[in-house]
Amino acid sequence: MYNDLGNPDSGADKKRPVLGGKEFPYPRRCRTGRPRCKTDPESESRSGTTYVPRDEEFSTIKELTFSAKTLYSVVHALVPSLETAIVDTDLGFPLFTSIDELFNEGVNLPPLQKQGFFKDLLPRLVKGVTDVAEDVLRFETPETLNRDRFFWFSDDEFARQTLAGINPCAIELVTEWPLKSKLDPKVYGPPESAITTEIIEREIKGFMTVDEALKQKKLFILDYHDLFLPYVNKVRQLKGTTLYGSRTLFFLTPDGTLKPLAIELTRPLSDDGGKPQWKQVFTQSWHSTGKWLWRLAKAHVLAHDSVYHQLVSHWLRTHSATEPYIIAANRQLSAMHPIYKLLHPHFRYTMEINGLARGFLINGEGIIESSFSPGKYSMELSSVAYDKQWQFDLQALPNDLISRGLAVEDPTAPHGLKLAIEDYPFANDGLLLWDTIKEWVTDYVNHYYPDPSRIASDKELQSWWTEIRTVGHGDKKDSPGWPDLKTPSDLIHIITTIVWIASGHHAAVNFGQYTYAGYFPNRPTIARTNMPVEDPKEEERKLFWDKPEVTLLTCFPSQIQATKVMAILDVLSNHSPDEEYLGQDPEPAWKQEPTIQAAFERFNGRLKELEGIIDARNNDPKFRNRNGAGVVPYELLKPFSEPGVTGKGVPYSISI
């Protein structure tokens, strides 16, 4: 269980709920053997280093040149230095030019005993200054900002990133109208959405009716209403943050791009019933007041999307959900087992990076809690998402697309799916990669399991799958979505799903983080203030009226929050020099099997073809969601990359 995120021995406010069990369902993690806390026997002590089995640790090359040392150093050396340099933790950016200075002038770090310490450790981030005994934290300009310094202002880009950004797996087709919450109205207030038919038809300017838009699959939504609303009152009791439930609607235009139509922000009934539910719809406007309210509403939605991306699309669906597969493989499969050999490259370094994450990213008062809107409720929120949303079968890309209404089965279409949005870069490239992985897995499985009887009689294999379902993901063992393991086809689907999550899905949500969130106004991780039209105080109303830009900057992350997250995202987006990419470095045993060696060579060849297909798509002007003036081409699922922050490359495993 995740019982090592808090530190109750340091105070009651440091305690965090145990994740795993009936109250807060969660995937299981590796045991560490650390003692229990003195004040709370349910919690594990955070003393010492996190235990990881020796064969799951980082290699010497990776440890010395990149991930473990760099990530550890950012958190344990750079972040404290930032906190010393930026004394006021609530201090925001006074001007947008102040944000630009992070990439030009940088932040002076306090001198250490060894001049140039940070420059030696983090040469990409920290520049040495020769005439003073200081290092300067100066961030590399993200490619998005380098191509178009106003990209983050664009509503078209806001919509495009739901299909080709770093969280392209949250958008859904609207299938029911009117929109309505499934939460208890006695607790949260009236369930009906304030986004009405009249508002939508006004925003699409009579192009079609809402009924026609629904029938033609033209309306799409980012829906963070029911997931976030139960936490709004809790989060608002924390200092320096706020939260809403939100819905954002988009319209699919004739040219295949999305147009934002409306944002609805909702505050539930107060816990004591003293305040009624508050909700308001914001739309694009030519009037200055409406224009600034729209920008503020977008900032809140982007903070919600950042939270969901980091806690659910990234951490939960890849890092956390994969650890039980690794543990079960090591406990139930012999190292000589063909399925162990097939999976082994896809588990490289994941348990080590997860241990590091529990140490200082997702822990109490860590980077996530201190810099993302839900604060200390962040991991609890990810547990709710696991309980309400996670199913094994929906981790397969085709099933994920179908479940969100973004695809329907069609045997005549490529990949057997017809997409609701034809130009959907994540889905277009992802399905090619999915098919390539599945072809390789099919060749491999059929070689070792030519008939169903071998699947049924393989006790190691059956024990592995049973442990995953009943122990590793035991809190979901009775949930739908678990396939049987009776035939080669079953095994192919299971393995392809696990491999996809560890490789393609993780690459899609991880390696573009600095590109898209390095300039934080594009993806703020926290909204610190309420909308100025929600029960505003007179001084808040006046500030918004006189200086709306300051109101927006005040809503954005503080200087310390922004710089901490930017430094972490730079490291997480970086490919190590020893990165192992899909289709490279086959297991030595495969070379001894001509059938497997030939299949692996085909796999490698298909991946090289995929590189060319993605390049061609990015150069084709008809694909408006992946290219254009000032637009970063969609390369996150290109299989190969050189070291560094490249915005491309699909490693075998969740290695960072």
C-alpha positions as CSV (number, residue, x, y, z in Angstrom):
1,M,0.0,0.0,0.0
2,Y,1.0,3.6,-0.4
3,N,1.5,4.3,3.3
4,D,4.7,6.2,3.0
5,L,3.6,9.5,1.5
6,G,3.1,11.3,4.8
7,N,5.3,11.7,7.9
8,P,2.9,11.7,10.9
9,D,5.8,11.5,13.4
10,S,6.6,15.1,12.4
11,G,3.1,16.3,13.2
12,A,-0.5,15.6,12.7
13,D,-0.6,17.9,9.7
14,K,2.0,15.7,8.0
15,K,-0.2,12.6,8.0
16,R,-1.6,11.4,4.7
17,P,-4.2,8.7,4.1
18,V,-3.1,5.2,3.2
19,L,-3.8,4.5,-0.5
20,G,-4.9,1.0,-1.1
21,G,-7.9,-0.7,0.4
22,K,-11.6,-0.1,0.5
23,E,-11.6,3.6,1.4
24,F,-8.9,4.7,-1.1
25,P,-8.4,1.9,-3.7
26,Y,-5.0,1.9,-5.4
27,P,-2.5,-0.3,-7.1
28,R,0.1,-2.0,-4.8
29,R,3.7,-1.1,-4.6
30,C,6.9,-3.0,-3.7
31,R,7.6,-3.6,0.0
32,T,10.5,-1.6,1.4
33,G,10.9,-3.2,4.9
34,R,11.0,0.2,6.7
35,P,9.6,0.3,10.2
36,R,6.1,1.8,11.0
37,C,5.7,5.3,12.3
38,K,5.6,5.7,16.1
39,T,2.5,7.8,16.1
40,D,0.6,6.0,13.4
41,P,1.1,2.2,13.0
42,E,-0.7,2.3,9.6
43,S,2.0,4.5,8.1
44,E,5.5,3.5,7.1
45,S,8.5,5.5,8.3
46,R,10.2,7.6,5.6
47,S,13.6,7.2,7.2
48,G,16.5,6.1,5.0
49,T,16.4,5.3,1.3
50,T,13.6,3.6,-0.5
51,Y,14.3,-0.1,-1.0
52,V,14.3,-1.3,-4.6
53,P,15.3,-4.8,-5.6
54,R,18.9,-4.8,-6.9
55,D,18.0,-5.8,-10.4
56,E,15.5,-3.0,-10.7
57,E,18.0,-0.2,-9.8
58,F,19.5,2.3,-12.2
59,S,22.6,1.3,-14.1
60,T,25.9,3.0,-13.3
61,I,25.7,5.0,-16.5
62,K,22.2,6.3,-15.9
63,E,22.9,7.0,-12.3
64,L,26.0,9.0,-12.9
65,T,25.0,10.8,-16.1
66,F,21.4,11.5,-15.6
67,S,18.2,10.5,-14.0
68,A,18.7,9.5,-10.4
69,K,21.5,11.9,-9.6
70,T,20.0,14.8,-11.6
71,L,16.4,14.4,-10.3
72,Y,17.6,13.9,-6.7
73,S,19.9,16.9,-7.0
74,V,17.1,19.2,-8.4
75,V,14.9,18.3,-5.4
76,H,17.5,18.2,-2.7
77,A,19.9,21.0,-3.8
78,L,18.3,23.2,-6.4
79,V,14.8,23.5,-4.9
80,P,16.1,24.6,-1.5
81,S,18.4,27.1,-3.2
82,L,15.4,28.5,-5.1
83,E,13.5,28.7,-1.8
84,T,16.4,30.7,-0.3
85,A,16.6,33.0,-3.4
86,I,12.8,33.6,-3.5
87,V,12.0,34.3,0.1
88,D,8.3,35.1,-0.3
89,T,6.7,31.8,-1.3
90,D,3.4,33.6,-2.2
91,L,5.2,36.1,-4.5
92,G,3.8,36.0,-8.0
93,F,5.1,37.4,-11.2
94,P,4.4,41.2,-11.4
95,L,4.6,41.3,-15.2
96,F,4.6,38.9,-18.1
97,T,8.1,40.2,-18.9
98,S,9.2,38.8,-15.5
99,I,8.3,35.4,-16.7
100,D,10.3,35.9,-19.9
101,E,13.3,36.8,-17.7
102,L,13.4,33.2,-16.5
103,F,14.7,32.3,-20.0
104,N,16.9,35.4,-20.4
105,E,18.3,36.7,-17.1
106,G,17.5,33.7,-15.0
107,V,17.4,33.5,-11.2
108,N,20.5,34.1,-9.1
109,L,21.2,31.1,-6.8
110,P,22.8,31.7,-3.4
111,P,26.5,31.0,-3.4
112,L,27.6,27.6,-2.1
113,Q,31.0,26.6,-0.7
114,K,32.0,25.3,-4.2
115,Q,31.5,27.9,-6.9
116,G,29.9,26.3,-10.0
117,F,28.5,23.4,-8.1
118,F,25.1,23.6,-9.9
119,K,26.7,24.4,-13.2
120,D,28.7,21.1,-13.0
121,L,25.6,19.1,-11.9
122,L,22.9,20.7,-14.2
123,P,24.7,22.3,-17.2
124,R,21.4,22.5,-19.2
125,L,19.7,24.5,-16.5
126,V,22.4,26.4,-14.6
127,K,24.8,28.7,-16.2
128,G,28.0,29.8,-14.4
129,V,28.7,33.5,-13.9
130,T,32.4,34.1,-14.0
131,D,32.6,37.5,-12.3
132,V,30.5,36.7,-9.2
133,A,30.5,33.7,-6.9
134,E,27.0,32.7,-8.0
135,D,25.3,30.3,-10.3
136,V,22.3,31.4,-12.4
137,L,19.3,29.2,-13.0
138,R,18.4,30.1,-16.6
139,F,15.9,28.0,-18.3
140,E,16.1,26.9,-21.9
141,T,13.4,28.4,-24.0
142,P,10.7,25.8,-24.7
143,E,10.2,25.0,-28.4
144,T,6.6,26.2,-28.3
145,L,7.7,29.6,-27.0
146,N,10.6,29.7,-29.4
147,R,8.4,29.2,-32.4
148,D,5.6,31.6,-31.3
149,R,5.9,33.7,-28.1
150,F,2.1,34.2,-28.1
151,F,1.2,30.6,-28.7
152,W,-0.3,30.2,-25.2
153,F,-2.8,33.1,-25.8
154,S,-4.4,31.3,-28.8
155,D,-7.8,29.6,-28.4
156,D,-7.0,27.5,-31.4
157,E,-3.8,26.2,-29.8
158,F,-5.7,25.6,-26.5
159,A,-8.1,23.3,-28.4
160,R,-5.3,21.7,-30.6
161,Q,-3.4,20.6,-27.5
162,T,-6.3,18.5,-26.4
163,L,-5.5,16.3,-29.4
164,A,-1.8,16.8,-29.8
165,G,-0.5,18.1,-26.5
166,I,0.7,16.2,-23.4
167,N,-2.7,15.2,-22.2
168,P,-4.4,14.0,-25.4
169,C,-6.3,11.2,-23.7
170,A,-8.9,13.1,-21.7
171,I,-11.1,14.7,-24.3
172,E,-14.5,12.9,-24.9
173,L,-17.4,13.0,-27.3
174,V,-20.6,14.5,-26.0
175,T,-23.2,11.8,-26.3
176,E,-25.9,13.1,-23.9
177,W,-27.7,16.4,-23.8
178,P,-28.3,18.4,-21.7
179,L,-25.2,17.9,-19.6
180,K,-26.0,16.7,-16.1
181,S,-23.9,15.8,-13.0
182,K,-24.3,12.3,-11.5
183,L,-23.4,13.6,-8.0
184,D,-25.9,13.9,-5.2
185,P,-27.8,17.2,-5.6
186,K,-28.5,17.3,-1.9
187,V,-24.8,17.5,-1.2
188,Y,-23.4,19.4,-4.2
189,G,-26.4,21.4,-5.5
190,P,-28.5,21.3,-8.7
191,P,-27.0,18.8,-11.2
192,E,-28.0,20.6,-14.4
193,S,-25.2,22.3,-16.3
194,A,-25.5,26.0,-17.0
195,I,-24.2,25.4,-20.6
196,T,-27.5,25.6,-22.4
197,T,-28.6,24.8,-25.9
198,E,-29.0,28.6,-26.5
199,I,-25.4,29.2,-25.5
200,I,-24.0,26.5,-27.8
201,E,-26.1,27.5,-30.8
202,R,-25.1,31.1,-30.3
203,E,-21.4,30.2,-30.2
204,I,-21.5,28.1,-33.3
205,K,-23.4,31.0,-34.9
206,G,-26.3,29.0,-36.3
207,F,-24.1,26.7,-38.2
208,M,-26.2,23.8,-37.0
209,T,-28.5,22.9,-34.0
210,V,-27.3,21.1,-30.9
211,D,-29.3,18.1,-32.0
212,E,-27.6,18.1,-35.4
213,A,-24.2,18.5,-33.7
214,L,-24.8,15.5,-31.5
215,K,-25.9,13.4,-34.4
216,Q,-22.9,14.4,-36.5
217,K,-20.5,13.9,-33.6
218,K,-19.4,17.6,-33.5
219,L,-19.4,18.3,-29.8
220,F,-16.5,17.3,-27.5
221,I,-15.8,17.9,-23.8
222,L,-13.1,18.1,-21.2
223,D,-15.1,17.1,-18.2
224,Y,-13.5,17.7,-14.8
225,H,-16.8,18.4,-13.1
226,D,-17.8,15.3,-11.1
227,L,-14.2,14.2,-10.4
228,F,-13.2,17.6,-8.9
229,L,-16.4,19.0,-7.4
230,P,-16.3,16.8,-4.2
231,Y,-12.9,18.3,-3.4
232,V,-13.7,21.9,-4.0
233,N,-14.7,22.8,-0.4
234,K,-11.7,20.8,1.0
235,V,-9.2,22.4,-1.3
236,R,-10.5,25.9,-0.6
237,Q,-9.6,25.5,3.1
238,L,-6.0,25.3,2.1
239,K,-3.8,28.4,1.8
240,G,-3.0,29.8,-1.6
241,T,-5.1,27.6,-3.9
242,T,-8.6,27.1,-5.1
243,L,-10.6,24.7,-7.2
244,Y,-13.8,24.3,-9.3
245,G,-15.5,21.5,-11.0
246,S,-15.2,22.4,-14.7
247,R,-16.6,21.5,-18.1
248,T,-15.1,22.8,-21.4
249,L,-17.0,22.3,-24.7
250,F,-15.4,22.2,-28.1
251,F,-16.9,22.1,-31.6
252,L,-15.4,20.2,-34.5
253,T,-15.2,22.6,-37.4
254,P,-15.4,21.7,-41.1
255,D,-11.6,21.9,-41.5
256,G,-11.2,19.2,-38.8
257,T,-9.9,21.5,-36.0
258,L,-11.6,22.1,-32.6
259,K,-13.1,25.5,-31.6
260,P,-13.6,26.2,-27.9
261,L,-17.2,27.1,-27.2
262,A,-17.8,27.5,-23.5
263,I,-16.2,26.9,-20.1
264,E,-18.4,26.2,-17.1
265,L,-16.9,26.6,-13.6
266,T,-18.9,25.3,-10.6
267,R,-18.6,25.7,-6.8
268,P,-20.8,23.2,-4.8
269,L,-23.0,23.9,-1.9
270,S,-20.8,24.8,1.2
271,D,-20.5,22.0,3.7
272,D,-22.6,23.8,6.2
273,G,-25.2,24.9,3.7
274,G,-24.4,28.5,4.3
275,K,-23.4,29.2,0.7
276,P,-25.4,28.1,-2.3
277,Q,-24.0,26.4,-5.3
278,W,-22.3,28.9,-7.7
279,K,-21.8,28.2,-11.4
280,Q,-21.1,30.4,-14.4
281,V,-20.5,29.9,-18.1
282,F,-17.7,31.8,-19.9
283,T,-17.4,32.2,-23.6
284,Q,-15.1,34.0,-26.0
285,S,-15.9,37.7,-26.3
286,W,-14.8,40.8,-28.2
287,H,-15.6,43.0,-25.2
288,S,-12.7,43.6,-22.8
289,T,-14.4,42.3,-19.7
290,G,-15.6,39.1,-21.3
291,K,-12.2,38.6,-23.0
292,W,-10.4,38.7,-19.6
293,L,-12.9,36.5,-17.9
294,W,-12.5,34.0,-20.7
295,R,-8.7,34.1,-20.2
296,L,-9.1,33.6,-16.5
297,A,-11.5,30.7,-17.0
298,K,-9.1,29.1,-19.4
299,A,-6.3,29.4,-16.7
300,H,-8.5,27.5,-14.3
301,V,-9.3,24.7,-16.9
302,L,-5.7,24.4,-17.8
303,A,-4.8,24.0,-14.1
304,H,-7.4,21.3,-13.9
305,D,-6.0,19.6,-17.0
306,S,-2.5,19.8,-15.6
307,V,-3.7,18.1,-12.4
308,Y,-5.5,15.3,-14.3
309,H,-2.5,14.9,-16.6
310,Q,0.1,14.5,-13.9
311,L,-2.0,12.5,-11.4
312,V,-4.0,10.3,-13.7
313,S,-2.9,10.2,-17.3
314,H,0.8,10.1,-16.2
315,W,1.4,8.9,-12.7
316,L,-1.6,6.6,-12.2
317,R,-2.0,5.0,-15.6
318,T,1.7,4.4,-16.3
319,H,4.0,4.5,-13.2
320,S,1.6,3.2,-10.5
321,A,-0.4,0.8,-12.6
322,T,2.7,-0.8,-14.1
323,E,4.5,-1.6,-10.8
324,P,2.2,-4.6,-10.0
325,Y,3.0,-6.1,-13.4
326,I,6.7,-5.9,-12.6
327,I,6.3,-7.4,-9.1
328,A,4.1,-10.2,-10.3
329,A,6.5,-11.0,-13.2
330,N,9.5,-11.3,-10.8
331,R,7.5,-13.3,-8.2
332,Q,5.7,-15.7,-10.6
333,L,7.8,-16.0,-13.8
334,S,11.2,-17.6,-14.1
335,A,13.9,-15.4,-15.6
336,M,14.0,-18.1,-18.3
337,H,10.3,-17.9,-19.1
338,P,9.6,-16.6,-22.6
339,I,7.0,-14.0,-21.4
340,Y,9.4,-12.8,-18.7
341,K,12.0,-12.2,-21.4
342,L,9.5,-10.4,-23.6
343,L,8.4,-8.1,-20.8
344,H,11.7,-7.5,-19.1
345,P,12.9,-4.6,-21.3
346,H,9.6,-2.8,-20.6
347,F,10.1,-2.8,-16.9
348,R,13.6,-1.3,-16.9
349,Y,14.1,1.3,-14.1
350,T,10.4,1.8,-13.4
351,M,10.4,0.6,-9.8
352,E,13.5,2.8,-9.1
353,I,11.8,5.9,-10.5
354,N,8.6,5.2,-8.7
355,G,10.6,4.9,-5.4
356,L,12.1,8.3,-6.1
357,A,8.7,9.8,-6.9
358,R,7.3,8.6,-3.6
359,G,10.3,10.2,-1.9
360,F,9.9,13.8,-3.2
361,L,7.4,14.2,-6.0
362,I,4.1,12.7,-4.8
363,N,4.9,12.7,-1.1
364,G,3.3,15.0,1.5
365,E,4.5,18.6,1.0
366,G,6.4,17.4,-2.1
367,I,6.5,19.0,-5.5
368,I,3.0,17.9,-6.5
369,E,1.3,19.0,-3.2
370,S,3.1,22.3,-3.1
371,S,2.6,23.3,-6.7
372,F,-0.7,21.8,-7.9
373,S,-4.2,22.9,-7.2
374,P,-5.5,20.0,-5.0
375,G,-2.5,20.4,-2.6
376,K,-2.5,17.7,0.1
377,Y,-5.6,16.1,-1.5
378,S,-3.7,15.4,-4.8
379,M,-2.9,11.7,-4.3
380,E,-6.3,11.1,-2.7
381,L,-7.8,12.5,-5.9
382,S,-5.8,10.0,-8.0
383,S,-7.3,7.2,-5.8
384,V,-10.8,8.4,-6.7
385,A,-9.9,8.4,-10.4
386,Y,-8.5,4.8,-10.0
387,D,-11.7,3.7,-8.3
388,K,-14.1,5.4,-10.8
389,Q,-12.2,5.3,-14.1
390,W,-9.4,2.7,-14.3
391,Q,-10.1,-0.6,-16.0
392,F,-7.4,-2.8,-17.5
393,D,-9.2,-3.2,-20.9
394,L,-9.4,0.5,-21.3
395,Q,-5.6,0.9,-21.1
396,A,-5.5,-0.6,-24.6
397,L,-5.4,2.4,-27.0
398,P,-8.2,1.2,-29.3
399,N,-10.5,0.5,-26.3
400,D,-9.6,3.8,-24.7
401,L,-10.6,5.7,-27.9
402,I,-13.8,3.8,-28.2
403,S,-14.7,4.4,-24.5
404,R,-14.3,8.1,-24.9
405,G,-16.4,8.2,-28.1
406,L,-13.4,9.1,-30.2
407,A,-13.6,6.0,-32.3
408,V,-16.0,3.2,-33.4
409,E,-15.2,-0.2,-34.6
410,D,-15.1,-0.4,-38.4
411,P,-13.5,-3.4,-40.1
412,T,-13.1,-1.4,-43.4
413,A,-11.1,1.4,-41.7
414,P,-7.3,1.5,-40.9
415,H,-6.6,-0.3,-37.6
416,G,-10.3,-1.4,-37.6
417,L,-11.4,1.9,-36.2
418,K,-13.1,5.0,-37.6
419,L,-12.0,8.1,-35.7
420,A,-14.5,10.8,-34.7
421,I,-11.8,13.4,-35.4
422,E,-9.8,12.3,-38.4
423,D,-6.8,14.5,-37.7
424,Y,-6.2,13.3,-34.1
425,P,-2.3,13.2,-33.9
426,F,-2.1,11.1,-30.7
427,A,-4.6,8.6,-32.0
428,N,-3.3,8.5,-35.6
429,D,0.3,7.9,-34.6
430,G,-0.6,5.9,-31.5
431,L,-2.6,3.3,-33.5
432,L,0.2,2.8,-35.9
433,L,2.5,2.2,-32.9
434,W,-0.1,0.0,-31.3
435,D,-0.4,-2.2,-34.4
436,T,3.4,-2.4,-34.7
437,I,3.7,-3.6,-31.1
438,K,0.8,-6.0,-31.5
439,E,2.4,-7.6,-34.6
440,W,5.6,-8.2,-32.8
441,V,3.9,-9.6,-29.7
442,T,1.7,-11.8,-31.9
443,D,4.7,-13.3,-33.7
444,Y,6.4,-13.9,-30.3
445,V,3.4,-15.4,-28.5
446,N,2.4,-17.6,-31.4
447,H,5.9,-19.1,-31.6
448,Y,5.8,-20.2,-27.9
449,Y,2.1,-20.8,-27.6
450,P,0.8,-22.3,-30.9
451,D,-2.4,-23.6,-29.2
452,P,-4.6,-22.7,-26.2
453,S,-3.7,-25.8,-24.3
454,R,-0.2,-24.4,-23.7
455,I,-1.7,-21.2,-22.2
456,A,-3.9,-23.1,-19.8
457,S,-1.2,-25.5,-18.7
458,D,1.4,-22.8,-18.0
459,K,1.2,-22.5,-14.3
460,E,3.7,-19.7,-14.1
461,L,1.8,-17.6,-16.6
462,Q,-1.5,-18.2,-14.9
463,S,-0.1,-17.4,-11.5
464,W,1.4,-14.1,-12.9
465,W,-2.0,-13.0,-14.3
466,T,-3.9,-14.1,-11.2
467,E,-1.5,-12.1,-9.0
468,I,-1.9,-9.0,-11.1
469,R,-5.7,-9.1,-10.9
470,T,-6.2,-10.3,-7.3
471,V,-3.2,-8.8,-5.5
472,G,-1.4,-6.1,-7.5
473,H,-4.7,-4.5,-8.6
474,G,-6.7,-6.3,-5.9
475,D,-8.8,-3.3,-5.1
476,K,-10.2,-3.7,-8.6
477,K,-10.4,-7.5,-8.8
478,D,-14.2,-7.5,-9.1
479,S,-14.4,-4.7,-11.5
480,P,-15.2,-5.2,-15.2
481,G,-12.5,-5.1,-17.8
482,W,-10.2,-8.0,-16.8
483,P,-9.8,-10.4,-19.8
484,D,-9.5,-14.1,-19.3
485,L,-6.2,-15.8,-20.0
486,K,-7.2,-18.9,-21.9
487,T,-6.0,-18.4,-25.5
488,P,-3.0,-17.0,-27.4
489,S,-5.2,-14.1,-28.4
490,D,-5.9,-13.3,-24.8
491,L,-2.2,-13.3,-24.0
492,I,-1.4,-11.1,-27.0
493,H,-4.0,-8.5,-25.9
494,I,-2.7,-8.5,-22.3
495,I,0.9,-8.2,-23.3
496,T,0.3,-5.6,-26.0
497,T,-1.7,-3.5,-23.5
498,I,1.1,-3.6,-20.9
499,V,3.8,-2.8,-23.5
500,W,1.7,0.1,-24.9
501,I,1.3,1.7,-21.5
502,A,5.0,1.4,-20.6
503,S,6.2,2.6,-24.0
504,G,3.8,4.6,-26.2
505,H,1.4,6.0,-23.7
506,H,4.1,7.0,-21.3
507,A,6.1,8.7,-24.0
508,A,3.0,10.6,-25.2
509,V,2.3,12.1,-21.7
510,N,5.9,12.5,-20.5
511,F,8.5,13.6,-23.0
512,G,6.6,16.7,-24.2
513,Q,6.2,18.1,-20.7
514,Y,8.9,20.8,-20.9
515,T,7.9,21.7,-24.5
516,Y,4.3,22.4,-23.5
517,A,4.5,23.3,-19.8
518,G,8.0,24.8,-19.6
519,Y,6.3,28.2,-20.3
520,F,3.8,27.8,-17.5
521,P,1.1,30.3,-18.7
522,N,0.3,27.6,-21.3
523,R,-0.2,25.0,-18.6
524,P,-0.4,26.4,-15.1
525,T,-0.3,23.7,-12.5
526,I,-2.3,25.7,-10.0
527,A,-5.0,28.4,-9.9
528,R,-4.4,30.5,-6.7
529,T,-7.4,32.8,-6.8
530,N,-11.2,32.5,-7.5
531,M,-12.8,34.0,-10.5
532,P,-13.4,37.8,-9.9
533,V,-17.1,37.4,-10.5
534,E,-17.6,34.8,-7.8
535,D,-18.6,36.7,-4.6
536,P,-15.8,39.3,-5.2
537,K,-14.6,41.7,-2.6
538,E,-14.5,45.3,-3.6
539,E,-10.7,45.4,-3.9
540,E,-10.7,42.3,-6.1
541,R,-13.4,43.7,-8.3
542,K,-11.5,47.0,-8.6
543,L,-8.2,45.3,-9.4
544,F,-9.8,43.2,-12.1
545,W,-11.5,46.3,-13.6
546,D,-8.3,48.4,-13.4
547,K,-5.6,45.8,-14.1
548,P,-7.0,42.5,-15.4
549,E,-3.5,41.4,-16.3
550,V,-2.5,41.6,-12.7
551,T,-5.5,39.5,-11.8
552,L,-4.4,36.8,-14.2
553,L,-0.8,36.9,-13.0
554,T,-2.0,36.6,-9.4
555,C,-4.1,33.5,-10.4
556,F,-1.0,31.9,-12.0
557,P,1.6,29.9,-9.9
558,S,3.9,31.8,-7.6
559,Q,7.5,32.3,-8.6
560,I,8.7,29.5,-6.4
561,Q,6.0,27.1,-7.6
562,A,6.6,27.9,-11.3
563,T,10.4,27.6,-11.1
564,K,10.3,24.3,-9.1
565,V,8.0,22.7,-11.5
566,M,9.9,24.0,-14.5
567,A,13.1,22.5,-13.2
568,I,11.5,19.1,-12.6
569,L,9.8,19.1,-16.0
570,D,13.1,19.8,-17.7
571,V,14.6,16.7,-16.1
572,L,11.6,14.5,-16.6
573,S,11.5,15.4,-20.3
574,N,15.1,14.5,-20.8
575,H,16.3,11.3,-22.5
576,S,19.2,9.6,-20.8
577,P,22.3,8.8,-22.9
578,D,21.7,5.1,-22.1
579,E,18.0,5.2,-23.1
580,E,16.8,2.1,-24.8
581,Y,14.2,2.7,-27.4
582,L,11.6,0.3,-28.8
583,G,13.0,-2.1,-31.4
584,Q,16.7,-1.6,-30.3
585,D,19.0,-3.9,-28.4
586,P,17.2,-7.3,-28.6
587,E,17.5,-9.7,-25.7
588,P,20.5,-12.0,-26.4
589,A,18.4,-15.2,-26.2
590,W,16.2,-13.9,-29.2
591,K,19.2,-14.1,-31.5
592,Q,19.4,-17.9,-30.8
593,E,15.8,-18.3,-32.1
594,P,15.7,-17.6,-35.9
595,T,11.9,-17.1,-35.8
596,I,12.1,-14.6,-33.0
597,Q,15.1,-12.9,-34.5
598,A,13.3,-12.4,-37.8
599,A,10.2,-11.1,-36.0
600,F,12.2,-8.6,-34.0
601,E,13.9,-7.4,-37.2
602,R,10.5,-6.9,-38.8
603,F,9.5,-5.0,-35.6
604,N,12.6,-2.7,-35.9
605,G,11.8,-2.2,-39.6
606,R,8.2,-1.2,-38.9
607,L,9.3,1.3,-36.3
608,K,11.7,2.9,-38.8
609,E,8.8,3.1,-41.3
610,L,6.7,4.8,-38.6
611,E,9.4,7.5,-38.2
612,G,9.0,8.3,-41.9
613,I,5.2,8.3,-41.8
614,I,5.1,10.7,-38.9
615,D,7.5,13.0,-40.7
616,A,5.3,12.9,-43.8
617,R,2.2,13.7,-41.7
618,N,3.9,16.6,-40.1
619,N,4.8,18.1,-43.5
620,D,1.3,17.6,-45.0
621,P,-0.6,20.9,-44.7
622,K,-4.0,19.2,-44.6
623,F,-3.2,18.0,-41.1
624,R,-3.9,21.2,-39.3
625,N,-3.7,19.7,-35.8
626,R,-0.1,18.8,-36.2
627,N,1.5,21.6,-38.2
628,G,1.2,25.3,-39.2
629,A,3.0,28.6,-38.7
630,G,4.6,28.6,-35.3
631,V,3.1,25.2,-34.4
632,V,5.4,22.4,-32.9
633,P,5.0,19.3,-35.1
634,Y,3.6,16.2,-33.3
635,E,6.6,14.0,-32.8
636,L,6.0,12.5,-29.3
637,L,5.4,9.0,-30.8
638,K,8.4,9.0,-33.1
639,P,10.2,5.9,-31.9
640,F,13.8,7.1,-31.8
641,S,15.6,10.1,-30.3
642,E,19.0,11.5,-29.5
643,P,19.7,12.3,-25.8
644,G,18.3,15.4,-24.2
645,V,15.0,17.3,-24.3
646,T,13.8,16.4,-27.8
647,G,10.0,16.0,-27.7
648,K,10.3,12.6,-29.3
649,G,11.5,9.0,-28.7
650,V,9.6,6.0,-27.3
651,P,11.7,4.1,-24.8
652,Y,10.8,0.5,-23.9
653,S,9.9,1.4,-20.4
654,I,8.9,4.0,-17.9
655,S,12.5,4.9,-17.2
656,I,12.0,8.5,-15.9
